[in-house]
Amino acid sequence: MKLNKKQGRFLDGIISQWLKNGTVTAEIADVLKNSYSVRAFDFKRLAKYSFWSAIVCAIIAVAAIFADDALFYLIKRFFTSSNTVLCIIFAVLAAAAFFFGLKRRGRKPEKIFSNEAIIFFGVLLTAVSIIYFGRAIDIIFVHFSILFLLSTVIYAVLAFWFPSKLVWLFTLVSLGAWFGTETGYVSGWGMYYLGMNYPLRFVFFGLALVGASFAFRKIKILLEFRKLTLSIGLLYLFIALWILSIFGNYGDMRSWYDVKQYELLHWGILFAIAAIGAIVYGLKQDDSTYRSFGITFLFINLYTKYFEYFWDTLHKAIFFLVLAISFFFVGSRAEKIWNMEFIRKPGKSKNLQDDKSSNNDFGGK
């Protein structure tokens, strides 16, 4: 078994700790350490970044083509032909990309990133085909949210057919775009729908995706999409809460300018409660997704409030000193709880000091 350096250091530390505590003998520890090797260079990560770069460069190349007047003129002449014909052309190209990507994944399943890159281009071609479909039926400038719904359905079917987490990602993005545009269309493109502006609507949308991720645990075909759905749901939720903490439930800038900053404080408190709740739940369930989102957006909330309330009035050193003291207090309480857990466990109290020192040694690697 080949591991990267980070994984190798982790296993080395665990086996050394087991050996120190007497969990395994020296002979078993040697067998365990000889069962894996550490790669000198992470070619998997290099491959992933290279294909990401290839996709970005391809997009830049397309943009450069449109920036060239002569090439843009030729493309414009081609693309001003029948919208129906162009819709069919791009649909065929998308189907060919998906077919080739699916066949190639069956023949060469180890080439994960190149296969996903081919599928990604199929996703883009599908989006272009849907755009020309909307132009062909003359709906793109009227009720274009239907096109996002259509793309959501198509991507969902493809995601289950392959299956592909990349395509499922675009399914969730398209679903979010449909939700935003459809509520805008229903409200006559006003800033409010059922008394909610766009950020507040997406708070409930994000919560719906997070709730769906719990339901995915019980459905086998959806199980592999659970974590991605959770991550996108939390992203929608926390970004919407962050915007709400700044602008509140206001639909235009003039109304927002007339509001005192303290009148929006309750949105910031709600944002902080949601972030802390995610951290606590992530710690209890040992779920790094909740922890990561909670910690990240808690800091974003603190920095945002700092710039809103204290940038001009409070010295920077005082502000960060208060933050340091508060986080030290939280850390000390967490450390106390951690120690109590060791004491409560039978047979652990005598090894408490060893566990602390070994954790310190391992954390410093």
C-alpha positions, -999 to +999 in steps of 0.1 A: +000+000+000+015+033-011+007+065+009+015+101+007+038+118+032+010+131+054-007+097+056+026+080+063+035+104+092+000+098+106+003+060+106+039+061+119+026+082+149-003+058+155+019+027+154+045+043+177+018+052+201+004+017+201+039+003+207+045+028+236+012+019+253+018-019+249-012-023+225+010-041+200+044-058+203+076-047+186+072-075+161+037-066+151+047-029+149+074-038+124+049-059+104+025-029+103+052-005+093+064-028+065+028-031+052+029+003+035+054+026+019+055+064+015+056+079-020+085+103-025+063+125-047+025+129-049+018+123-086-019+120-079-021+156-067+000+167-096-024+150-120-054+166-104-039+201-105-027+195-141-062+186-153-077+216-134-051+238-152-060+222-185-097+231-180-089+267-170-065+271-199-092+258-223-117+283-210-091+311-214-084+299-249-121+302-258-121+337-242-091+346-263-108+335-295-138+358-288-113+386-281-099+383-316-120+403-340-114+381-371-121+349-353-150+363-335-165+374-368-163+339-382-177+324-350-205+349-350-215+340-386-216+303-376-235+309-343-262+332-359-275+303-379-305+283-368-308+279-330-324+245-334-295+233-355-270+246-330-289+230-301-287+196-318-250+200-327-240+208-292-263+181-278-246+155-301-212+168-290-222+166-253-235+130-258-203+121-276-182+135-247-203+116-221-202+084-241-164+086-246-159+095-209-181+066-198-164+041-221-129+053-211-138+051-174-148+015-180-116+006-198-092+028-177-108+033-143-075+043-128-073+075-149-097+093-126-089+129-134-087+127-172-120+108-172-136+135-151-121+162-174-138+147-204-171+145-185-167+182-175-165+192-211-197+172-217-213+192-189-203+225-205-215+214-240-248+203-224-252+238-209-246+254-243-271+231-259-297+240-234-291+277-240-297+273-277-328+252-269-341+282-249-334+305-278-351+281-303-383+281-283-380+318-275-381+314-238-346+326-228-357+362-223-391+354-208-391+325-183-355+314-185-356+297-150-372+267-168-338+262-186-321+259-152-347+234-141-342+214-174-304+214-168-309+202-132-330+173-144-306+164-172-275+166-149-293+146-122-301+118-146-265+118-159-251+119-123-271+087-114-263+070-148-225+073-146-224+079-115-204+111-112-200+134-083-188+161-107-221+160-126-240+160-093-221+192-083-235+209-114-269+194-106-269+213-072-255+245-088-282+244-114-309+237-088-297+267-068-298+289-100-333+276-107-345+284-072-332+319-073-345+328-108-379+310-103-386+329-071-376+361-088-399+353-118-428+345-095-423+377-076-423+398-108-385+402-104-390+422-072-365+420-044-389+401-021-407+368-023-430+359+007-413+388+025-378+374+020-350+389+000-326+366-020-301+358+009-329+349+033-344+326+007-311+308+002-309+302+040-339+280+037-326+265+004-293+256+021-311+241+051-332+220+027-300+206+011-285+199+045-317+181+055-316+161+022-281+149+030-295+132+061-322+115+041-295+103+016-280+081+043-310+057+040-311+056+002-284+035-013-283+051-047-279+086-031-254+076-004-223+085-024-237+120-031-245+127+006-213+144+016-212+166-015-248+176-010-240+184+026-210+206+016-230+225-010-259+229+013-237+243+041-220+266+015-253+280+004-265+284+040-234+301+054-228+325+025-265+335+027-262+341+065-230+361+059-247+384+034-277+387+058-254+397+086-242+426+065-273+437+046-302+422+066-335+414+050-334+446+028-340+446-009-324+478-020-293+498-011-312+530-002-332+513+026-300+496+038-281+530+039-308+544+062-305+516+088-282+519+118-256+491+120-268+478+154-303+471+139-286+443+119-269+428+149-295+400+153-285+387+119-249+385+130-258+367+162-279+342+141-249+337+119-226+331+149-251+307+165-253+287+132-215+285+130-210+275+166-238+249+162-220+234+132-188+232+152-204+216+182-223+191+161-192+183+141-172+177+173-199+154+187-204+134+155-167+136+145-177+152+112-150+173+097-174+189+072-195+206+098-164+215+119-146+231+089-175+251+077-183+262+113-148+274+121-143+291+088-175+311+088-172+319+125-139+336+118-155+353+087-183+366+110-159+379+136-137+397+110-168+411+093-182+425+126-148+439+135-147+459+103-183+470+108-182+481+144-146+485+156-124+494+127-125+532+133-132+532+170-112+504+187-074+499+185-065+468+165-043+454+193-072+456+218-097+439+194-074+409+187-063+407+224-100+403+233-103+376+206-072+359+219-085+358+255-119+345+244-104+317+223-080+308+251-110+305+274-128+282+249-097+262+244-091+257+281-127+246+287-124+221+258-091+208+272-107+203+306-136+183+290-110+163+270-092+154+302-124+144+320-131+120+291-098+102+297-104+101+335-139+086+330-127+058+308-116+028+328-079+021+325-071+054+309-064+075+339-030+060+345-020+067+309-034+102+308+000+119+310+015+096+284-015+103+261-011+140+265+027+140+258+023+117+228-004+139+213+018+169+217+047+150+201+025+138+172+010+173+167+044+188+164+055+167+135 
